[in-house]
Amino acid sequence: MNNDLIVNVSKRIGIISLIIIGGMAIIFKESKPIILGYFFGTLISIISFKLMGNTINKSVKKPPAKASTYTTFHYIFRMTIYALALIVASKADYLNFLSTAFGLTMVKNVIVLSTIFDKNFR
């Protein structure tokens, strides 16, 4: 996976997240847990996307059997990170669970929106 692609997606996530956080601050009266949950989920999502890029780059250089084992392990590792993030969000009073879950989907949302609206997106 191209490192420029990861940086480009991360920048777009940052821009869209600022707009979403501004909307949350205006719409919700008690917006601090919602914004913190969204920020937490988005940060975990970006880190997981970077880990996925590293996994792809390393697995391409391995033989097929080792690449399969390597990618499976890292897939389970990323899903464990997502599960831990959701568990923390459900237990912590200062994080909103739904906004954390929404933040975890931001990489996918930005990639889908970029392919729809940006014809030059790789």
N, C-alpha and C positions, 0 to 999 in steps of 0.2 A: 504494500500500500504506500502510496506516495506521501511523504511527510508534508508537502505543500497542501495536499488535500485535507489532511488533519488540521493544519493551521487555518485553512480557509473555512472549514466547517466550524471550528472553534470560534473564529471571529464572528461568523454569522450567528452562532448561538449567543454570543455575548451581546450583540446588537439587539436581537429579538428579545433576549432576556431582560434587557433594560426597559424595553417597551412594556413587557408583561409585568415586570415588578412595579413600574409606574402605575399601570392599570390596577394592580392589586392594592397599591397604597391608596388610590383614589376610591375604589369600590368598597373595600372592606374596612370596617371601623377598627377592629382588632387585627391589624394586618401583619404584625411582627412575626407570629408563628407561621403564618402562611408564606411570607416572603423568605424566612429562614429555611423552611421546609423545601420550597422551590429551589432556593440557592444550593442547598445541600444535595438535592436530587440531581440538579444540573451539573454540579461539580463532579459527583460520582459518575454521571453519564459520560462526561468528557474524559475523565481518567480511564474509564472502561474502553472508550473508543480508541484512546492512545494505546492501551494494552492490546487491543485487538489488532491494531496496525503493527505493533511489534511482533505479535504472534504470527501474523501473516508473513511478514518479512523473514522471520527466522524459519518458519515451516517450509517455505519454498526451497530453501537450501538443503533440506533434509531428504533422505530416501522416503518413499511413500509410506512404509510401515511406521517409521519413527515420526513422520509428519502427522500421521493420523492420531497416534497416541499423544503427541505434543499438543495438537490443536484441541483434542477432546479434553485433556487435562486443563488447558487454559480456558476453555469454554465453561467447564464446571467451576473453575476459580472465579470467572467473571460473574456467573450466576450466583455464586456464594456471596460475592461482594454486594450484588443487588439485594439479595435476601437480608443480609446484615443491615444494609441501609434502611430497608423497610421495617425491620425489627426495631432498629434504633428510633426511627420516626414514630412507630406506634407506641413505644415506651416513653419517649421524651415529651414532656409537656410543652416545651418551647419549639417543637417542630410539628407542623401539620402533616398528617399522613397522606392525604390526597394531593397536596401540592408537591410533596416529595415524590410521589408516584408519577405525577405529571412531569416533574423535572427529570426523572429517569428516562422519559421518552423523548427528550428534546433533541438528541442526536438524530434519531429516526425522523422526527417531525421536520427538522431543518433540512435533512437530505431529501425528503420527499418534496417539500416546498421548493427547494432549489432546483430539482429536476423539472418541476412543473413550470416555474416562473423564469428560470435562467437557462437559456439555450446553450450558453457557453460553459455550463457546469460540467465537470468531467464525470 
